[in-house]
Amino acid sequence: MTASAPGQGPDNAAAVFAETARRYCEFVEAAGRIEERARLQRARLELSELVHAACQLPSGDADGPDVDQEVSTPTDWPGFGDLDVYHEVFDPYVDEPPVCGSLSDDLLDIYRDLKRGLVAYDAGQVGAAVWEWRFHFDHHWGDHAVDALRALQRACMRLGA
């Protein structure tokens, strides 16, 4: 189990993460009504808070039923226009050429992983939700988040945001 911040036990870390995940999902769902520059800034902020909160989640064994809900993404997702596709090094410890990433793919994959955990959390399956969030942070959406953060940082600087 990972250490929590001072004064923050596993239950509080779960509550804090659930609220942070909920804010992120609300942002994604409302993104079609936010102009591109503000959407880039907000995505950067939401992702940085999400990564911070995820680092506070305890790791461990799944507690409860598997979380296996199909989650659809918002149909009005606007993307980021010319700034959507970026280049990255997939594994910084392997000497290989850069690959292309997509901010939209990153943010929507994260959305799906978070929503599955929120469904479990809202159903009272806190342990299952925490395991879902932490496992997928460590093995899936955490990579999407940090890759997207670098691209978002550069995109915000290009737009003077």
Secondary structure, DSSP 4 states (H G I P E B T S, - for coil): -PPPPTT--HHHHHHHHHHHHHHHHHHHHHGGGS-HHHHHHHHHHHHHHHHHHHHTSPP----SS------PPPTT----GGGSEEEE-S-TTS----EEEEHHHHHHHHHHHHHHHHHHHHTT-HHHHHHHHHHHIIIIIHHHHHHHHHHHHHHHHHTT-
